[in-house]
Amino acid sequence: MTRPHMTRMQMIVVALCLAIGVGGYLMLGRPGMDDMPMDKRQSEILEKIRTAPETLTAAETLARLEQTAIDQPEAPEPHYFIGEILRGQSRPDDAVRAYQSALRRDDAHVPALVGLASVLVELDDGQVGPDAARLFARAYELDDTQVRAGMWAAMGAAQAGDQEKAAQMMRAVFAKLPEDDPRRERFKPMLDVIGQEAPQEE
């Protein structure tokens, strides 16, 4: 994982810990963490968060999120951020379980919907399968600022062979973009291609 990504994640963990204060997907352990009693380990991590959060390691970040998940068993956020870290560590199967754990706590948690769908696409070699398309569509339904999720859902319909549905979905997403939104230029070629492939209305 690149250091800039970890720095952002560390700051998120700090904010999360301050705001609100695991599971089978961490059964492989956390390389880099010395063996010591959990309460001592957590005390040291909390002190580092308080005094030098930029020095947190990936293993310490995961350990703190794990404890936060225990302390706040109904909160989806710790599981979502665990998924983000595991995905960044090229552990997609573990990330899937973390995102699913977040969604069991809140099935309308948009970041987890997008995260899970994105990992499923990665695991399927770039194909937007039915499950990923459904998750992307749900995320866009809940939050129409998730433009990429809407476009990915449309791509899923296109890859499934339903060009008409794909064109309808993409037009709906495109129509909501402000006239000066630069994404219009990026997405218009996709809309044109799918529109040409979709059955024309008589």
Disulfide bonds with the S-S distance in Angstrom:
none
